[in-house]
Amino acid sequence: MMKKKDLKIEVIKKNLNILKINFEKSDLNIFENELNNPNLIGNKKLFKDDFAIIHFDEKWFKKEYINEYTDIRPTKNEFDFFIKELINKLNKNIIITCGSINLSIHDELKDEFRKIDNNIYLKEILGKKIFFINNQDYINSCSLIKKSYYWIGCHGSFTHVASSFNVKILDIIELDRKNFYNTYTNHLNNYNYLPREKFLILSKKIINFF
């Protein structure tokens, strides 16, 4: 009988063993063939340089996610300062992606970018490009993650996508639920995490991590 603390990957392996199906590590990379389509956003020449992804979705805002979780919402000025500090530290282009829920801060950010494609916006800071991408479907988002150098965001399915492509992960989790998350993340590649806390503290820890 499965228990809450059981690692989910081990449960899957046991079930496969019962069915006499061999498990291969490559089985975790379920998107490899789908993402070879040259029309996908991640395959565009626009994103040929090294870049880091910040998945800035509703999970950063507890009222849009889980009320019991620690609120990490930044103000626009705090987020702008964080992006500049991150560029200074990484010396890479930055891509900001969103979730399915449009937030007012997304509109505020977009106002300072110029539109260069249907859902792609661009501005430059300190000689580096910052892209803002919204209304992105799942497979196109995965194609971007595949080409990225770092993935930063609150835990979700994209955390697992990044692992399947061996992208360095900085997962933001609720610390009180660390054991719960561990049952899903124990097998992930390049996995690192930070606890949810006020953005001014969290942002400094993200910068220091790199």
N, C-alpha and C positions, 0 to 999 in steps of 0.2 A: 504493500500500500504506500502510495506516495505521501511524503510529509512536506510541510512548508519549507523546511530547511534543505531539502534535497536539491542538488544542482540540476537544473533543467536539462543541461546537455547530457548528464549521466542517465537521466530518465529516458531521454530519446535513444541513447545508445543501448540501454537495456531492452527497450521495445523493439529496436531493430534486430537485436540479437535473438530475441524470441521468434521474430519473423525470418530469421536466418538471412538477414541482409547485412552485408559488410558496411561499416561506417568508414568513410574517408574524410580527412580534414578538408579536402577540396569541396565536399558536399556543402560546406558552410557558405561557399561563394555562389549564391544562387542567381546572381545577376550578370555573371561574366559574359555570356553570349548575347544577352539582350542589349548590353551597353556598347556594342560595336557599331551601332547604327550611326553613320556620320552626321545625321541630322539632329542628333541629340545635343542639347546645349553644352554639355561638358566636352564635346568633341569639336566645338567651334574654336577657330584660331584665336578668338578674342581671349580665351582662357588658357593660352599655351604656357604662360609663365607660372612660376611657383606661386601658390596662393594658399591662404588659410581660410577656412569657412567658420563663420559665427552663425549658428542657427538660432536666430533671435525670434522665437515663436511665443505663443501664449503661455507656455510653461514658465516663463520668467515672471509672469504676473499671476499671483495666487488666486485672485478673484476669477480669473479666466481658466484656472486649472484646478487646484485642490486647496480649499480654504485653510486646511490645517497645516499646510506647508509654510515654511519661512518665506516671507515676501522679499524677493531680490530685485524688484523693479527699479530700474535706473530712471533718473530724469534725462531729458535729452542732452543737457549740458554734461552730465556725468558720463553718458554713453559716448558722446563726441570726444571727450578727454581720454576715455579708455581706448578708443580706436587709435588716436594719435600715439598713445603710449605703446600700444601693441605693435604698430607699424615701426616705431623706433626700436623695439626689442627684436622683432622678427625679421625686419627688412624684407618683407614680402607684401604682395598685394593681398587685399582682404575682400572676401565675398560675404555679404550679409544676406542670409536667406530667411524666409518667414514661414509660418505655418498656415493653416487653413483659415485662421481668424485674423482679420485685419484689425490692427490696433491704431489708436490715434497717434502713438509715437512713430509708427511706420510712415504715416502721412507726413509728419513733421520732418522725418529724415529725408523722405523723397523730395521734399520741397527744395533741398539744397543740392540735389543731383540733377544732371541733365539726362533726358531720356534718349537712349541710343538704340533701343529695340522695343518690341511690343511690351515686354515686362522687365526690361533691363535698364538700370539707371547707373550713371557713372559720375564720380568726381575724383579729383586727385589731391592728395595731401603728402607733403614731404617727398615728392617725387614718386610716390606709389599710387596705384589705382585702387579705388574702393568701389566695388560694384554692389548695388542693392537690387535684389531680384525678388519679385513677389508673384503670387498666383502661379507657382511652379508645380507641375504634376510630379508624381512620385518617381517615376523612372528617370525623368530629366534631372531631378534632384540627385538621384543615385549616381548619374553620370558625372555630375560635378564632384561629388564626394570621392569618386574613384580617382580623379585627377588632382585632388587636394593634397596638401602637405600636412595640415593639421585640421582637426574638426573639434569645435568647441560648442557645447550646447547642453541643455537639460536632457536627462535620460529619456530615450525613446527608441523607436525602430531604427533611426538613422545612426544611433550609437553602434548598432549591430552591423549595419551596412558599412560603416567606416572600418570596423574590425575585419570584415571579410576582405577588404582591400588593403589591409595592413597600414591604414592611415593612423597617425598618432592621435589618440582620443583624450580629450579633457572633458569628462562627464560631470555635470553638476547635479548632485543628488541631495535628498533630504537625509541628514546624517542619522536621525533616529531610525531610518529604514534601511540602513546600510546592509544588514544581514539579508533583508528581502531582496535588495538589488543584487547582492552577491550570488544568489541562486541563478540569476540570469546572466551575470557578467563574468563569472569565474573563468570561463574558457576564452574570453575575448583577447585578441591581439592588441598590443600597444595601448592597453587600457590604463587610464589614470583618472582620478576623480577629485573633486573638491566639494565641500558641503555648501548647501544653500545658506547664505547669510546676506546681510545688507550689502548693497551693490558696491559702495565705496570700499568696503573691506574685501569683498569677493574679487573685485576688479584688480586690486593690488596683488592678491594671491595668484590670479591668473597670469599677470605680468611676471611675477617672481618665479612662477612655475617654468616659464620658458627661459 
